[in-house]
Amino acid sequence: MIEEKDNRNLRQSLQSRPQIDHSDNDNYNTASHKVDSMNLSPFVAEQQILLLARQQAQRKEELARSQHHILALQVCLKAS
């Protein structure tokens, strides 16, 4: 669920970035596209890093809960 929300947020933020205007001459468009690509790449990389970090934290929490649950079951088995 959180992963889907993060992916949706990333897509929305990428779509909300200004698009390149291709109506001018080719030289300007090429330069514009290069500048936009240079600006976009660090942004996208940062967003992907944040997304992966959140996913990793979520997996660690799930693992900790599972381990806690296993320990609780083991205690119950020993007590019976």
LINRA-V247993 format. One record per residue. N is the residue number from 0. SS is DSSP state (H for helix, E for strand, C for the rest). PHI is phi as a letter, one per 20 degrees, with the letter a starting at -180 (* if undefined). D_CENTER is the distance of its C-alpha to the mean C-alpha in Angstrom with 1 decimal. Layout:
n:N ss:SS phi:PHI d_center:D_CENTER
n:N ss:SS phi:PHI d_center:D_CENTER
This chain:
n:0 ss:C phi:* d_center:12.8
n:1 ss:H phi:f d_center:10.1
n:2 ss:H phi:f d_center:7.6
n:3 ss:H phi:f d_center:9.4
n:4 ss:H phi:f d_center:9.3
n:5 ss:H phi:f d_center:5.6
n:6 ss:H phi:f d_center:5.9
n:7 ss:H phi:f d_center:9.2
n:8 ss:H phi:f d_center:8.5
n:9 ss:H phi:f d_center:6.5
n:10 ss:H phi:f d_center:9.6
n:11 ss:H phi:f d_center:11.9
n:12 ss:H phi:f d_center:11.3
n:13 ss:H phi:f d_center:11.8
n:14 ss:H phi:f d_center:14.8
n:15 ss:C phi:e d_center:16.2
n:16 ss:C phi:f d_center:16.7
n:17 ss:C phi:f d_center:20.4
n:18 ss:C phi:e d_center:21.5
n:19 ss:C phi:f d_center:24.1
n:20 ss:C phi:e d_center:27.7
n:21 ss:C phi:e d_center:29.4
n:22 ss:C phi:e d_center:32.8
n:23 ss:C phi:e d_center:34.1
n:24 ss:C phi:f d_center:35.6
n:25 ss:H phi:f d_center:33.9
n:26 ss:H phi:f d_center:34.0
n:27 ss:H phi:f d_center:32.2
n:28 ss:H phi:f d_center:29.6
n:29 ss:H phi:f d_center:28.9
n:30 ss:H phi:f d_center:28.7
n:31 ss:H phi:f d_center:26.5
n:32 ss:H phi:f d_center:24.1
n:33 ss:H phi:f d_center:24.0
n:34 ss:H phi:f d_center:23.3
n:35 ss:H phi:f d_center:20.6
n:36 ss:H phi:f d_center:18.9
n:37 ss:H phi:f d_center:19.3
n:38 ss:H phi:f d_center:17.8
n:39 ss:H phi:f d_center:14.8
n:40 ss:H phi:g d_center:14.0
n:41 ss:H phi:f d_center:13.4
n:42 ss:H phi:f d_center:11.4
n:43 ss:H phi:f d_center:9.0
n:44 ss:H phi:f d_center:9.1
n:45 ss:H phi:f d_center:8.5
n:46 ss:H phi:f d_center:5.4
n:47 ss:H phi:f d_center:4.2
n:48 ss:H phi:f d_center:6.3
n:49 ss:H phi:f d_center:5.4
n:50 ss:H phi:f d_center:2.4
n:51 ss:H phi:f d_center:5.3
n:52 ss:H phi:f d_center:7.7
n:53 ss:H phi:f d_center:7.4
n:54 ss:H phi:f d_center:7.8
n:55 ss:H phi:f d_center:10.5
n:56 ss:H phi:f d_center:12.1
n:57 ss:H phi:f d_center:12.3
n:58 ss:H phi:f d_center:13.9
n:59 ss:H phi:f d_center:16.2
n:60 ss:H phi:f d_center:17.3
n:61 ss:H phi:f d_center:18.1
n:62 ss:H phi:f d_center:20.0
n:63 ss:H phi:f d_center:21.9
n:64 ss:H phi:f d_center:22.9
n:65 ss:H phi:f d_center:24.1
n:66 ss:H phi:f d_center:26.0
n:67 ss:H phi:f d_center:27.6
n:68 ss:H phi:f d_center:28.5
n:69 ss:H phi:f d_center:30.1
n:70 ss:H phi:f d_center:32.1
n:71 ss:H phi:f d_center:33.3
n:72 ss:H phi:f d_center:34.5
n:73 ss:H phi:f d_center:36.2
n:74 ss:H phi:f d_center:38.0
n:75 ss:H phi:f d_center:39.1
n:76 ss:H phi:f d_center:40.5
n:77 ss:H phi:f d_center:42.4
n:78 ss:H phi:f d_center:43.8
n:79 ss:C phi:e d_center:45.2
